[in-house]
């Protein structure tokens, strides 16, 4: 049964958790409170053998309170083990990381994401937070994209600068030398897109029960005209209570 008091970021965390699988290796990086929360919920309820890696080097941390970033040093205090950046790059090169969740200041219809700059790289109108381990976008079995605050400025037809490639390059050309599966879905607090269009474009497949397709279209710069659309899964009260027990400081509220 849906709980109308649930916040958008809590809703997104619970939806993302449903996509994480037992026995996967899932990595979260910088501004990752929602993906981190999703992994902890998945481990608790349906994927106890999901392996969670964080940017801090923590393996399967059990934080008392959800940190803002997967790079937080607080995560190492409750981790089962620690790894370093060399391990992560080694895992990347040999394809040992199954799933990664990334975002950006821009994401386009092919799932290219921009963490670098808006405008020209040499004279940007806005600098992004920087680069990512883009090798993971080429070798991970599944690339998941999450945009917490969708708008027509963040969901764009073509990113200004591709920090990492999606199903196709921004100009529509194919992505060569990819050994992983490429982008699987793009999640926002309001909507779920899958990259199943004829040329790998994002297709709207589900929305939050609180919005309409027109609402989603108003915050998306590419054409949103789905043949059919579902709603997000019903909220599980036990999972929501567990999520809120993790989020003691209200990051997702």
LOLUM-393246 format. One line per 2 residues: number of its first residue (from 1); their letters; for each residue x, y, z of N, C-alpha, C. Coordinates in steps of 0.02 Angstrom, whole numbers. Atoms other than C-alpha are relative to their C-alpha. Layout:
N
NUM) A) X Y Z X Y Z X Y Z; ...
//
This chain:
253
1) XX) 43 -60 0 0 0 0 44 62 0; -41 -59 7 69 169 -49 -5 44 62
3) XX) -2 -46 -56 122 288 88 11 70 -28; -7 -65 31 89 468 32 53 44 32
5) XX) -50 -42 -34 215 537 158 71 -16 -21; -68 19 20 363 450 77 31 55 -43
7) XX) -33 -51 40 491 569 4 20 -28 -67; -20 22 67 547 563 -176 65 -40 1
9) XX) -63 36 -2 723 508 -132 -7 -67 35; 15 65 -30 659 372 -16 -32 -47 -51
11) XX) 34 40 52 547 311 -158 51 -25 -50; -50 19 49 694 310 -278 45 -55 27
13) XX) -43 50 -30 801 210 -157 -34 -68 1; 36 63 -3 667 77 -137 -9 -30 -70
15) XX) 5 25 69 641 64 -326 67 -27 -23; -66 22 22 828 52 -359 18 -67 34
17) XX) -16 62 -35 843 -85 -227 -28 -61 -36; 31 58 33 726 -197 -328 41 -25 -59
19) XX) -40 19 58 851 -199 -472 67 -33 19; -64 28 -22 999 -258 -367 -9 -74 16
21) XX) 8 73 -2 1030 -445 -372 48 -34 47; -43 41 -41 1099 -576 -257 61 -23 -39
23) XX) -64 23 29 1281 -625 -292 31 50 -49; -32 -52 41 1314 -465 -391 53 36 41
25) XX) -45 -49 -30 1459 -349 -356 -22 68 -24; 29 -66 14 1388 -172 -347 45 53 31
27) XX) -45 -52 -24 1495 -16 -331 -35 68 -2; 25 -68 -2 1444 159 -277 59 46 11
29) XX) -56 -47 -3 1553 313 -288 -14 60 44; 1 -63 -37 1538 495 -238 -67 18 30
31) XX) 65 -24 -26 1368 579 -215 -51 -56 -7; 33 64 12 1284 413 -187 -45 -23 58
33) XX) 41 20 -57 1167 416 -36 -57 -46 -22; 56 42 23 1021 343 -137 24 -69 -22
35) XX) -24 68 18 1119 200 -221 26 -39 60; -25 34 -60 1204 160 -55 -58 -26 42
37) XX) 58 22 -37 1037 154 34 -35 -58 -35; 32 54 38 965 45 -105 37 -66 11
39) XX) -39 61 -10 1107 -80 -85 -11 -29 70; 11 23 -68 1083 -90 103 -69 -31 9
41) XX) 68 28 -2 896 -119 82 -1 -68 -37; -1 63 38 927 -253 -51 34 -55 41
43) XX) -34 51 -41 1051 -344 63 -44 -25 57; 42 18 -57 927 -342 205 -60 -43 -19
45) XX) 64 30 16 775 -404 110 1 -54 -55; 5 51 53 811 -501 -49 67 -20 -31
47) XX) -65 15 31 997 -502 -93 54 -2 53; -48 1 -55 1097 -553 61 72 -10 -23
49) XX) -68 12 24 1247 -603 -46 21 52 -52; -24 -57 39 1254 -439 -143 63 27 32
51) XX) -62 -28 -25 1431 -373 -126 1 74 -16; 0 -73 8 1435 -185 -98 70 27 9
53) XX) -64 -35 -4 1594 -88 -136 -14 75 0; 9 -73 -2 1609 97 -97 65 35 -20
55) XX) -58 -40 20 1724 236 -154 51 8 56; -47 -5 -56 1802 237 20 43 -62 7
57) XX) -36 63 -5 1865 59 -7 -34 -49 47; 36 45 -45 1737 -18 111 -36 -55 -39
59) XX) 36 57 27 1669 -191 70 -55 -19 49; 58 18 -41 1493 -226 136 -1 37 67
61) XX) 5 -37 -62 1488 -85 264 -71 -5 29; 65 -2 -34 1346 -79 392 -3 64 42
63) XX) -3 -63 -37 1339 105 439 -59 9 47; 54 -15 -47 1238 161 588 -44 55 -27
65) XX) 38 -54 31 1184 314 489 24 8 -72; -17 -6 71 1179 339 301 43 62 -12
67) XX) -41 -58 15 1323 451 244 -20 31 -66; 16 -35 62 1308 579 105 34 -32 -59
69) XX) -41 25 56 1442 494 0 26 -70 14; -33 65 -4 1506 320 -36 74 7 14
71) XX) -70 -13 -15 1677 400 -14 13 17 73; -7 -19 -70 1645 435 169 44 -50 37
73) XX) -43 42 -41 1779 370 286 -37 -36 55; 39 33 -52 1642 324 410 -18 -72 -19
75) XX) 20 66 23 1601 172 302 52 -54 16; -52 50 -11 1768 88 334 -4 -29 70
77) XX) 2 23 -69 1731 72 520 -43 -61 10; 45 57 -8 1594 -57 493 5 -48 -59
79) XX) -7 41 59 1659 -141 335 24 -70 17; -26 68 -7 1689 -328 317 73 -4 -20
81) XX) -69 -1 26 1850 -289 223 12 67 -33; -19 -62 33 1944 -147 141 38 -17 -64
83) XX) -38 5 61 2009 -129 -36 26 70 -17; -25 -66 19 2108 11 -118 -15 13 -73
85) XX) 18 -21 69 2094 103 -283 32 -45 -52; -31 46 47 2216 -15 -367 -43 -63 -10
87) XX) 44 58 6 2099 -160 -328 -60 16 -45; 59 -18 39 1951 -66 -401 16 3 -74
89) XX) -18 -3 71 2042 -30 -563 17 -69 -28; -12 69 22 2101 -210 -572 -66 -36 -14
91) XX) 66 30 10 1921 -269 -550 -33 27 -63; 29 -31 59 1868 -146 -684 27 -32 -63
93) XX) -32 24 61 1993 -208 -812 -21 -71 -18; 17 70 15 1943 -391 -795 -75 -13 4
95) XX) 72 7 2 1756 -359 -784 -31 -34 60; 26 33 -60 1729 -418 -605 -55 40 36
97) XX) 53 -41 -31 1609 -276 -561 -62 -7 -43; 61 14 38 1432 -321 -611 -40 63 -15
99) XX) 46 -56 6 1337 -160 -581 30 62 31; -21 -65 -26 1377 23 -557 -57 49 -11
101) XX) 51 -52 6 1261 170 -527 35 68 -4; -32 -64 12 1315 339 -597 -53 53 -16
103) XX) 44 -55 20 1238 509 -633 42 55 -29; -38 -55 28 1292 680 -690 -39 64 -2
105) XX) 34 -64 8 1253 861 -719 -43 -1 -64; 42 13 59 1183 801 -887 0 -75 -14
107) XX) 6 67 28 1119 633 -950 -42 6 -62; 39 -7 62 1059 612 -1128 -40 -63 -16
109) XX) 47 53 18 937 497 -1219 34 -66 -13; -37 62 10 1074 369 -1255 34 -24 64
111) XX) -33 19 -63 1134 364 -1074 71 23 6; -64 -33 -11 1292 464 -1101 -8 47 60
113) XX) 6 -43 -59 1328 557 -939 59 48 2; -48 -55 -1 1422 719 -909 12 21 73
115) XX) -22 -24 -65 1516 749 -747 53 54 -7; -60 -40 14 1641 866 -829 -15 74 -7
117) XX) 11 -72 12 1575 1031 -897 -61 9 -44; 53 -22 46 1426 1118 -976 28 58 -39
119) XX) -34 -46 44 1479 1220 -1125 63 -33 -26; -63 28 24 1651 1197 -1200 44 -21 59
121) XX) -45 23 -53 1780 1103 -1099 51 55 17; -50 -52 -11 1903 1248 -1122 -29 61 36
123) XX) 31 -58 -31 1781 1385 -1070 -71 -18 22; 66 26 -18 1637 1301 -978 -43 53 34
125) XX) 47 -40 -38 1482 1388 -915 -8 -28 71; 5 33 -65 1481 1262 -772 49 -58 2
127) XX) -44 57 -11 1612 1143 -707 -38 -54 40; 28 55 -37 1554 972 -651 47 -23 55
129) XX) -42 24 -55 1623 873 -504 63 -35 -23; -62 31 24 1753 790 -615 -12 -64 -38
131) XX) 4 60 41 1789 626 -699 -22 -59 43; 19 62 -32 1733 450 -658 47 -55 -24
133) XX) -35 58 26 1810 278 -678 -38 -23 -61; 40 13 60 1745 274 -856 12 -70 -27
135) XX) -9 69 20 1821 103 -882 -58 -44 22; 56 40 -25 1677 36 -779 -60 3 -48
137) XX) 57 -5 47 1551 100 -907 11 -46 -61; -15 43 57 1639 -10 -1036 2 -74 20
139) XX) -10 70 -20 1663 -169 -933 -53 -27 48; 51 24 -46 1524 -177 -802 -57 -33 -38
141) XX) 56 35 33 1384 -297 -844 -61 45 -7; 59 -44 1 1253 -166 -801 21 70 24
143) XX) -8 -70 -19 1262 24 -796 -68 28 16; 62 -31 -22 1124 107 -696 13 74 9
145) XX) -7 -73 -6 1098 295 -705 -54 26 46; 47 -31 -46 1016 398 -569 9 75 0
147) XX) 0 -74 -1 970 583 -579 -49 21 54; 45 -14 -56 900 646 -413 -46 60 -11
149) XX) 40 -61 10 835 815 -476 -10 11 -76; 7 -3 73 773 791 -656 -29 67 -23
151) XX) 27 -60 32 743 942 -767 20 -2 -73; -18 -3 70 753 989 -949 72 20 -11
153) XX) -71 -18 5 929 1053 -912 46 -59 17; -41 57 -18 990 888 -840 -14 -62 -44
155) XX) 18 54 46 897 765 -955 -4 29 -69; -8 -38 62 956 827 -1123 5 -47 -60
157) XX) -6 42 59 952 763 -1303 72 -23 -13; -71 15 13 1143 768 -1311 42 35 52
159) XX) -43 -31 -51 1269 796 -1171 52 45 -33; -51 -45 26 1392 938 -1195 69 -34 0
161) XX) -65 34 -6 1536 827 -1140 -13 -70 27; 12 67 -25 1528 637 -1125 56 -24 46
163) XX) -48 28 -47 1621 589 -966 2 -76 -8; 5 72 13 1560 411 -999 -54 -13 -51
165) XX) 46 14 55 1470 330 -1144 -59 -44 21; 59 40 -9 1296 258 -1147 -7 -53 -54
167) XX) 12 51 51 1215 143 -1275 30 20 -67; -32 -29 59 1280 257 -1414 34 64 20
169) XX) -32 -65 -13 1391 410 -1422 -52 56 -8; 49 -54 7 1304 580 -1413 -22 14 -71
171) XX) 18 -12 70 1309 593 -1604 -37 -60 -31; 36 58 24 1223 423 -1619 43 -56 -27
173) XX) -45 53 24 1377 326 -1673 7 -55 52; -6 57 -45 1406 154 -1599 61 8 46
175) XX) -55 -1 -48 1519 130 -1447 41 -64 -11; -42 57 15 1665 18 -1493 35 -25 63
177) XX) -44 31 -51 1766 -100 -1381 -32 -5 68; 33 11 -64 1634 -118 -1246 -7 -75 12
179) XX) 7 70 -18 1642 -285 -1159 -58 -12 49; 56 5 -46 1504 -248 -1032 -66 10 -36
181) XX) 67 -3 29 1318 -232 -1057 -25 70 -16; 23 -68 14 1304 -42 -1064 -57 19 45
183) XX) 52 -25 -45 1165 61 -986 -63 -41 -5; 61 39 -4 1013 -35 -929 -60 44 12
185) XX) 57 -44 -14 902 99 -855 25 67 28; -9 -66 -30 891 281 -801 -58 10 48
187) XX) 50 -10 -52 799 314 -639 3 72 25; 7 -63 -37 736 479 -569 -51 -13 55
189) XX) 52 12 -51 624 500 -417 -70 -5 -29; 66 1 31 479 517 -539 -10 -53 -54
191) XX) 8 39 61 517 399 -682 55 -51 -8; -48 51 18 604 245 -747 1 -6 -76
193) XX) -11 9 71 676 239 -923 43 -62 -11; -45 55 20 751 85 -1007 27 16 -70
195) XX) -32 -16 63 871 96 -1154 -15 -54 -52; 25 53 45 766 -12 -1269 -29 28 -64
197) XX) 24 -29 63 725 109 -1411 34 -31 -60; -28 31 60 763 59 -1591 75 11 -9
199) XX) -72 -15 5 935 142 -1582 32 6 69; -27 -3 -67 964 118 -1396 -22 60 40
201) XX) 24 -59 -37 867 272 -1341 -38 -20 63; 38 10 -61 787 289 -1171 -75 2 -14
203) XX) 73 5 8 604 236 -1167 -31 2 69; 34 -4 -65 490 285 -1023 -42 -63 10
205) XX) 36 62 -13 423 125 -943 -42 3 64; 38 -4 -63 359 177 -770 8 69 30
207) XX) -1 -64 -36 318 329 -666 -21 -11 72; 26 -2 -68 289 367 -484 -76 8 -3
209) XX) 72 -7 -3 107 356 -433 -21 72 10; 17 -69 -15 116 541 -392 6 47 -60
211) XX) -10 -43 59 154 605 -568 -33 -31 -61; 27 23 64 86 592 -745 56 -2 -51
213) XX) -48 1 55 176 558 -908 15 72 -22; -11 -70 19 151 743 -949 49 34 49
215) XX) -47 -28 -49 242 789 -787 72 -21 -17; -67 25 17 389 679 -836 25 33 -64
217) XX) -20 -31 64 390 749 -1013 22 72 9; -18 -71 -11 400 927 -945 70 6 29
219) XX) -66 -2 -30 563 881 -858 51 -39 -42; -43 40 44 639 787 -1006 5 33 -67
221) XX) -10 -38 61 716 866 -1161 -6 -42 -64; 13 40 60 691 717 -1277 -74 -20 0
223) XX) 70 17 7 524 653 -1340 -19 -56 48; 26 51 -46 427 556 -1208 -72 -15 -22
225) XX) 66 21 24 281 466 -1289 -5 -75 2; -1 73 -6 273 289 -1221 -63 -32 -27
227) XX) 59 38 21 158 158 -1295 -40 -22 61; 33 17 -63 119 102 -1118 48 17 57
229) XX) -43 -18 -57 183 148 -946 -30 -30 64; 20 28 -64 176 61 -777 11 51 55
231) XX) -17 -41 -58 185 135 -604 52 -37 42; -50 31 -44 323 104 -477 -33 -53 43
233) XX) 29 52 -44 301 -50 -367 -29 30 63; 30 -22 -62 193 -33 -214 53 4 55
235) XX) -48 -10 -54 287 29 -61 -9 -54 53; -1 50 -53 334 -106 63 14 37 66
237) XX) -5 -38 -62 306 -34 237 61 -22 41; -57 25 -39 440 -146 316 65 27 -29
239) XX) -60 -27 32 570 -92 188 7 75 14; -3 -71 -14 525 90 213 22 14 71
241) XX) -20 -9 -70 542 74 401 75 -14 9; -71 16 -4 712 -8 380 42 56 -30
243) XX) -36 -55 32 769 128 259 4 60 47; 0 -58 -45 718 262 384 43 -12 62
245) XX) -44 15 -56 812 173 522 72 12 -19; -68 -14 24 969 189 415 13 75 -7
247) XX) -7 -70 17 937 371 373 -15 44 61; 12 -34 -64 951 440 549 2 76 -6
249) XX) -7 -73 6 1000 615 491 -47 30 -53; 50 -25 47 862 628 359 27 23 -67
251) XX) -27 -19 65 969 639 203 -51 -9 -56; 47 16 53 829 564 100 -70 28 13
253) X) 67 -24 -20 684 650 188 -26 54 -47
//
